[in-house]
Amino acid sequence: MRARTTTNWGWNRTTAPTLKLPMLIIVGRNDALLSQGRDLYQDLGAEDKVLVEVPCASHFLVWETNHKILQTASKHWLRHGSLSGVRQGVFTVNGDGDLVPMP
């Protein structure tokens, strides 16, 4: 672990709609940035965009027990441009690692 740094990378309600590249957002359900991730998903101009909320995960998902979800989803998105054939939507993950649509 290291001290957190803050970066103002400029994705806001003005710039997010201009982003047209496929986007995968993965955020832990216990992460304080969850609401910002949801807002970003809504604001993105990309046609192909998926938000995955990982239960029992925080901002430190990469070091947590269910980190394989992050690794597997990222690999599949980068290789295929989709998650299990899905290119758009908001999902959670069940205990088997399967995508489950969120209402």
Residue pairs with C-beta under 8 A, 6 or more apart in sequence:
11 19
11 40
12 43
13 39
13 43
16 40
16 43
16 44
16 45
17 43
17 44
17 45
18 45
19 44
19 45
19 46
20 45
20 46
20 47
21 46
22 46
22 47
22 48
22 49
22 77
22 81
22 87
23 41
23 44
23 46
23 48
23 49
23 50
24 49
24 50
24 52
24 73
24 74
24 77
24 83
25 37
25 40
25 41
25 49
25 50
25 51
25 52
26 51
26 52
26 54
26 61
26 69
26 70
26 73
26 74
27 33
27 34
27 37
27 51
27 52
27 53
27 54
28 34
28 53
28 54
28 56
28 57
28 58
28 59
28 60
28 61
28 64
29 53
29 54
29 55
29 56
29 57
29 92
30 56
30 57
30 58
31 37
31 57
31 58
31 59
31 61
32 59
33 59
34 53
37 51
37 53
38 51
38 90
41 49
41 51
41 90
47 87
47 88
48 81
48 82
48 87
48 88
49 87
49 88
50 77
50 82
50 83
50 86
50 87
50 88
50 89
50 90
50 91
51 89
51 90
51 91
52 69
52 73
52 83
52 91
52 92
52 93
52 99
53 90
53 91
53 92
53 102
54 61
54 66
54 69
54 70
54 92
54 93
55 92
55 93
56 64
56 65
56 66
57 64
57 66
57 69
58 64
61 67
61 69
61 70
62 70
66 93
68 97
69 93
69 97
72 97
73 83
76 82
76 83
76 84
77 83
81 87
83 91
83 99
84 98
84 99
86 99
89 101
90 101
90 102
91 99
91 100
91 101
91 102
92 99
92 100
92 102
93 99
93 100
94 100
